[in-house]
Amino acid sequence: MSYLELENVSKAYGASVVIPGVDLTIEPGEFVCLVGPSGSGKSTLLRMIAGLEPISGGTIRVAGDDISNADPSDRDMAMVFQSYALYPHMSVADNITFALRMRGIEPAVIAERLAQALKMLKLEGLENRKPKDLSGGQRQRVAMGRCIVRQPKLFLFDEPLSNLDAKLRSQTRHQIRHLHDELKATSIFVTHDQVEAMTMADRIALLNFGEIQQIGSPEELYLRPRNRFTAGFLGSPEMNFFSGRLELGAGLRFQGPALMDLPASEGRRALVAARCQPGQAVDLGVRPEHLLLADAETPGTLPLKVQTVEWLGAEAYAFGTVQGQEIGLRLPSDRAQTVTLPHPGEVLHLTMQPDSWHLFDAEAGVNLSLADH
């Protein structure tokens, strides 16, 4: 399998620049997710890689070969779309092998590749059915089979799970990742769903307004976000943010909706003190699972007035306000029992796990609590 290299690739429609310039390298066998909100440019970037959209500038290389202006048919890539794009009058077998037959591949080779694809995708016994006789998950697997038999250099997925229900999405996620590992393929997967990205990807490229905000492993983006956008996009429920000012002294204190102590190791305190000024305007970010219940007498805690509680069986979340600002808290597993859940109107006192919080520059949004930024 080949690797992909994008060098300052841009896209503009007239005076409207949607992708100002992207640099990205994908190694052989990687599964990379392009993720971001609607309008971030992820599908446009994928279509430029496939050749379905012309680039406005930059260079696209596959295995060192410049394919920036090559026709889609000459790029040796296979794409799975959000819509299944199956021929309704053709059987499963004919849909899967259509491209091979159009290329004049020998019938024996077609039959062998079809048998392999049907087995991989658990479609054996369905080869004579028409798309209308298949479930949504089966149709998506047929679309993937059409790509598999081509044995392309790159697999491209453009939000292929959007039309499936929640249970099928989960099953198909596992199937796609398993196929990727079995085929040792190089894959690019576009999604707006952070769960898909975090559970499937070797690396995630997070886009916003056509620019990559951060690229790295799911763990890196979740635990070490380089900026406020990355921190706020990944995570469900999302990260809690407080605007305020930082007080530097013997410890770290944050003056926001309430005066909060920031529990930190000596190294974290030294890092923040070196990068921040006393009284600097910052945004404090802390994830719901990093908030801890504390006694009411504990100084420097957050008083959370509960408004709603979401019980999910294995875990529960409480949502409420701290002096009018809404935040969320993941309750400890022992409090997730329905008999011990807090009630609306109850006040919970919260502190934070040491070193779990992040400080973001109020204007630039960069993470001031990471050593390598």
Phi and psi in degrees as a GROMACS rama.xvg file:
@    title "Ramachandran Plot"
@    xaxis  label "Phi"
@    yaxis  label "Psi"
@TYPE xy
-101.078  161.214  SER-2
-101.462  163.066  TYR-3
-119.359  139.115  LEU-4
-132.787  124.184  GLU-5
-110.281  125.014  LEU-6
-120.833  106.256  GLU-7
51.7519  43.1736  ASN-8
-76.8298  127.794  VAL-9
-130.459  162.06  SER-10
-146.12  130.145  LYS-11
-136.645  143.205  ALA-12
-111.475  96.8474  TYR-13
65.7793  -125.914  GLY-14
-85.4814  -5.76391  ALA-15
-91.2266  113.216  SER-16
-94.211  116.91  VAL-17
-99.6952  -27.3944  VAL-18
-133.117  103.788  ILE-19
-70.4623  -23.4944  PRO-20
157.526  111.735  GLY-21
-115.169  133.222  VAL-22
-114.074  125.923  ASP-23
-155.724  134.452  LEU-24
-124.886  129.747  THR-25
-118.08  124.147  ILE-26
-82.9612  160.647  GLU-27
-56.5542  132.887  PRO-28
82.3379  0.928219  GLY-29
-78.3436  150.831  GLU-30
-114.32  107.287  PHE-31
-113.58  130.957  VAL-32
-102.513  129.186  CYS-33
-95.0918  114.393  LEU-34
-128.615  151.996  VAL-35
167.656  170.198  GLY-36
-69.8022  169.767  PRO-37
-59.1364  135.777  SER-38
84.0084  8.72843  GLY-39
-80.8884  -12.8971  SER-40
100.976  4.82866  GLY-41
-67.6825  -44.1342  LYS-42
-70.0549  -36.5371  SER-43
-61.421  -41.6978  THR-44
-63.3416  -42.4991  LEU-45
-63.878  -41.3646  LEU-46
-66.7653  -31.4525  ARG-47
-69.069  -37.924  MET-48
-62.5501  -40.1053  ILE-49
-75.8376  -16.4458  ALA-50
89.9964  6.86252  GLY-51
-80.7788  -17.8585  LEU-52
-127.313  129.71  GLU-53
-70.8419  144.971  PRO-54
-82.3217  153.338  ILE-55
-92.7517  -20.2089  SER-56
-171.839  163.667  GLY-57
94.8067  -169.493  GLY-58
-138.878  139.178  THR-59
-118.313  126.446  ILE-60
-124.805  142.95  ARG-61
-124.478  120.089  VAL-62
54.6398  35.1436  ALA-63
86.4158  -9.53  GLY-64
-90.9199  131.266  ASP-65
-75.1399  115.923  ASP-66
-116.203  18.3426  ILE-67
-53.2168  -36.977  SER-68
-116.318  14.5638  ASN-69
-74.3987  149.368  ALA-70
-65.9741  149.849  ASP-71
-53.4682  -37.1311  PRO-72
-68.8283  -16.66  SER-73
-99.2198  2.7797  ASP-74
-93.5543  -10.6011  ARG-75
55.3222  50.8999  ASP-76
-124.722  150.085  MET-77
-120.857  136.453  ALA-78
-125.034  134.201  MET-79
-107.108  123.031  VAL-80
-95.764  168.303  PHE-81
-61.9698  -44.4125  GLN-82
-84.3154  144.581  SER-83
-67.1043  -28.7904  TYR-84
54.7398  43.9339  ALA-85
-94.1141  151.619  LEU-86
-79.0667  115.576  TYR-87
-66.5623  -24.6452  PRO-88
-88.5095  -5.15432  HIS-89
-101.302  152.137  MET-90
-73.0564  170.766  SER-91
-56.0949  -47.361  VAL-92
-62.1655  -41.7399  ALA-93
-70.569  -35.6148  ASP-94
-63.3869  -43.3059  ASN-95
-67.6327  -38.1209  ILE-96
-98.0723  3.79276  THR-97
-54.8873  -49.7072  PHE-98
-63.6335  -36.0606  ALA-99
-66.705  -40.9122  LEU-100
-66.9422  -36.8308  ARG-101
-66.3377  -26.1566  MET-102
-88.709  -2.14076  ARG-103
75.1565  26.6643  GLY-104
-66.5109  145.174  ILE-105
-59.5549  139.246  GLU-106
-55.1682  -37.0104  PRO-107
-64.859  -38.9113  ALA-108
-67.9722  -41.5494  VAL-109
-60.4111  -45.9506  ILE-110
-62.209  -39.7423  ALA-111
-66.0975  -45.9365  GLU-112
-67.2752  -36.7924  ARG-113
-62.5259  -45.1471  LEU-114
-61.3409  -40.6665  ALA-115
-64.5271  -43.9065  GLN-116
-66.0026  -43.1517  ALA-117
-60.9506  -38.4978  LEU-118
-70.1325  -45.2836  LYS-119
-58.7453  -41.449  MET-120
-93.7673  4.67821  LEU-121
55.214  46.8791  LYS-122
-111.877  9.20064  LEU-123
-61.5203  134.174  GLU-124
93.5222  -9.94707  GLY-125
-109.074  5.1113  LEU-126
-63.5893  -21.2257  GLU-127
-98.9297  0.431156  ASN-128
-80.0659  155.597  ARG-129
-92.6225  157.819  LYS-130
-53.3434  -34.3435  PRO-131
-65.8331  -18.1503  LYS-132
-95.4436  9.28721  ASP-133
-111.954  155.059  LEU-134
-76.5934  169.061  SER-135
-60.0139  -41.0211  GLY-136
-65.6763  -38.179  GLY-137
-67.3154  -38.7778  GLN-138
-62.9661  -40.2947  ARG-139
-66.268  -34.9076  GLN-140
-68.3895  -34.8095  ARG-141
-62.6813  -43.122  VAL-142
-60.3849  -38.3146  ALA-143
-69.5755  -36.6653  MET-144
-61.4211  -36.6517  GLY-145
-60.4522  -33.5747  ARG-146
-77.6712  -40.966  CYS-147
-60.6852  -43.6538  ILE-148
-66.6981  -19.6472  VAL-149
-76.3827  -20.2031  ARG-150
51.1867  59.1025  GLN-151
-79.8726  172.502  PRO-152
-73.4186  -36.2403  LYS-153
-135.774  139.676  LEU-154
-102.197  128.515  PHE-155
-117.998  128.413  LEU-156
-120.86  120.644  PHE-157
-108.723  89.1675  ASP-158
46.7039  56.1221  GLU-159
-73.2742  -12.0661  PRO-160
-103.237  2.31368  LEU-161
-63.6227  -28.526  SER-162
-91.0098  4.80412  ASN-163
-100.667  153.109  LEU-164
-74.596  172.916  ASP-165
-59.309  -43.6163  ALA-166
-66.7678  -43.8125  LYS-167
-65.7582  -35.7395  LEU-168
-59.6957  -44.5133  ARG-169
-63.2837  -45.1731  SER-170
-63.6936  -43.7089  GLN-171
-69.8418  -33.0945  THR-172
-54.006  -49.7628  ARG-173
-63.6257  -39.5068  HIS-174
-64.4619  -42.8855  GLN-175
-64.6759  -44.0413  ILE-176
-65.9149  -39.221  ARG-177
-64.2762  -42.1347  HIS-178
-63.3277  -41.3335  LEU-179
-57.6983  -45.9332  HIS-180
-67.7718  -37.3667  ASP-181
-69.8012  -39.5519  GLU-182
-84.3482  -11.5618  LEU-183
53.0256  44.2462  LYS-184
-84.6391  166.668  ALA-185
-107.413  120.369  THR-186
-130.198  142.779  SER-187
-123.228  124.987  ILE-188
-123.663  117.931  PHE-189
-95.588  131.962  VAL-190
-155.678  154.75  THR-191
-101.399  -2.92599  HIS-192
-92.1705  112.465  ASP-193
-64.8449  -29.4682  GLN-194
-65.1046  -43.7338  VAL-195
-58.616  -45.9665  GLU-196
-63.921  -45.1795  ALA-197
-73.6309  -27.0211  MET-198
-91.4652  -16.317  THR-199
-110.491  -31.161  MET-200
-82.8912  145.276  ALA-201
-75.035  -42.1446  ASP-202
-137.47  150.339  ARG-203
-115.756  133.866  ILE-204
-109.935  110.82  ALA-205
-93.9165  121.033  LEU-206
-108.952  149.976  LEU-207
-151.971  125.459  ASN-208
51.9691  41.571  PHE-209
77.8992  4.6223  GLY-210
-117.714  140.367  GLU-211
-76.1886  117.022  ILE-212
-78.6464  -37.0404  GLN-213
-165.696  145.515  GLN-214
-132.875  134.61  ILE-215
172.064  -172.401  GLY-216
-68.3466  158.328  SER-217
-54.6847  -39.9679  PRO-218
-63.985  -39.3889  GLU-219
-64.7889  -45.2969  GLU-220
-67.9216  -34.8119  LEU-221
-76.2565  -44.0113  TYR-222
-91.0242  -25.0902  LEU-223
-131.894  60.3019  ARG-224
-66.5122  134.056  PRO-225
-79.3102  -20.0863  ARG-226
-148.196  173.334  ASN-227
-65.9058  -34.7375  ARG-228
-63.1121  -47.5068  PHE-229
-60.6531  -44.4967  THR-230
-61.5502  -38.8924  ALA-231
-80.5721  -25.7371  GLY-232
-77.9091  -41.8863  PHE-233
-91.2097  131.789  LEU-234
121.613  134.613  GLY-235
-142.143  115.07  SER-236
-61.0455  160.683  PRO-237
-73.0587  166.406  GLU-238
-61.7292  143.687  MET-239
-83.5657  137.337  ASN-240
-124.375  140.816  PHE-241
-130.242  133.89  PHE-242
-95.8049  136.602  SER-243
-179.163  -153.899  GLY-244
-131.549  151.78  ARG-245
-97.8109  133.151  LEU-246
-107.818  126.311  GLU-247
-107.563  134.507  LEU-248
-166.872  -138.309  GLY-249
-62.9584  -30.5409  ALA-250
-130.401  -166.472  GLY-251
-113.09  129.74  LEU-252
-131.038  145.273  ARG-253
-119.114  122.366  PHE-254
-98.7116  98.6823  GLN-255
-129.21  -128.644  GLY-256
-60.9505  -26.4229  PRO-257
-145.986  164.105  ALA-258
-82.7545  116.159  LEU-259
-119.653  137.396  MET-260
-80.6291  139.971  ASP-261
-106.279  99.7309  LEU-262
-65.2769  127.516  PRO-263
-149.979  151.216  ALA-264
-73.5585  168.144  SER-265
-60.7745  -40.3597  GLU-266
-64.5107  -39.7799  GLY-267
-67.9398  -40.2722  ARG-268
-62.1635  -43.3163  ARG-269
-64.6515  -39.8902  ALA-270
-62.7463  -48.1079  LEU-271
-65.4185  -40.9973  VAL-272
-63.4686  -32.0425  ALA-273
-76.7611  -25.7339  ALA-274
-103.949  -13.9096  ARG-275
-120.345  155.687  CYS-276
-102.98  147.832  GLN-277
-57.7368  132.178  PRO-278
80.4727  5.65439  GLY-279
-64.3335  139.581  GLN-280
-74.9397  122.676  ALA-281
-139.708  163.514  VAL-282
-109.941  124.775  ASP-283
-91.0136  128.49  LEU-284
-120.02  134.016  GLY-285
-147.178  133.641  VAL-286
-78.1105  153.803  ARG-287
-56.1108  -33.8746  PRO-288
-78.2967  -8.68119  GLU-289
-100.447  3.43127  HIS-290
-90.2927  136.763  LEU-291
-119.265  146.219  LEU-292
-75.3014  138.843  LEU-293
-135.449  166.649  ALA-294
-71.5292  151.692  ASP-295
-62.5437  -26.6431  ALA-296
-80.9302  -10.5966  GLU-297
-68.156  125.914  THR-298
-72.5526  152.512  PRO-299
72.6256  26.2372  GLY-300
-96.606  168.116  THR-301
-98.864  123.287  LEU-302
-87.9487  107.885  PRO-303
-98.2751  117.805  LEU-304
-90.6233  113.463  LYS-305
-69.5563  133.709  VAL-306
-109.935  -48.0116  GLN-307
-138.605  157.25  THR-308
-130.655  131.587  VAL-309
-108.853  115.94  GLU-310
-101.581  121.472  TRP-311
-112.298  11.7377  LEU-312
96.0965  -78.3929  GLY-313
-78.8646  -20.6359  ALA-314
-149.043  167.781  GLU-315
-145.003  151.633  ALA-316
-125.904  138.706  TYR-317
-110.86  135.154  ALA-318
-122.458  138.676  PHE-319
-167.969  -157.545  GLY-320
-127.294  146.603  THR-321
-116.601  103.497  VAL-322
50.062  46.6806  GLN-323
91.0282  -11.062  GLY-324
-97.3106  128.988  GLN-325
-78.2043  135.569  GLU-326
-143.113  167.428  ILE-327
-125.223  152.058  GLY-328
-137.612  130.973  LEU-329
-86.5254  123.852  ARG-330
-77.6907  148.35  LEU-331
-58.2837  156.575  PRO-332
-59.3665  -34.9001  SER-333
-71.3653  -23.5578  ASP-334
-85.8207  -7.95011  ARG-335
-76.3761  -7.05554  ALA-336
-69.7933  136.258  GLN-337
-58.7669  -26.4626  THR-338
-76.2548  -16.6579  VAL-339
-114.307  10.0448  THR-340
-67.6612  143.302  LEU-341
-67.3981  160.854  PRO-342
-110.59  151.406  HIS-343
-52.9888  133.273  PRO-344
97.3612  -20.1953  GLY-345
-69.9706  144.816  GLU-346
-105.112  123.601  VAL-347
-108.107  139.739  LEU-348
-104.24  128.518  HIS-349
-122.006  146.719  LEU-350
-130.731  -173.88  THR-351
-124.474  151.441  MET-352
-64.9811  139.783  GLN-353
-57.2679  136.679  PRO-354
64.9165  9.60234  ASP-355
-86.4221  -16.9224  SER-356
-86.1586  164.048  TRP-357
-131.21  147.285  HIS-358
-116.368  126.364  LEU-359
-116.414  136.512  PHE-360
-57.0881  130.67  ASP-361
-64.0198  -27.1818  ALA-362
-98.2541  -53.6457  GLU-363
-80.4704  -23.648  ALA-364
79.8848  1.41711  GLY-365
-73.1889  151.446  VAL-366
-79.1743  116.318  ASN-367
-88.8421  -2.92987  LEU-368
-108.495  16.524  SER-369
-108.767  134.478  LEU-370
-72.7635  -28.9547  ALA-371
-100.84  13.1696  ASP-372
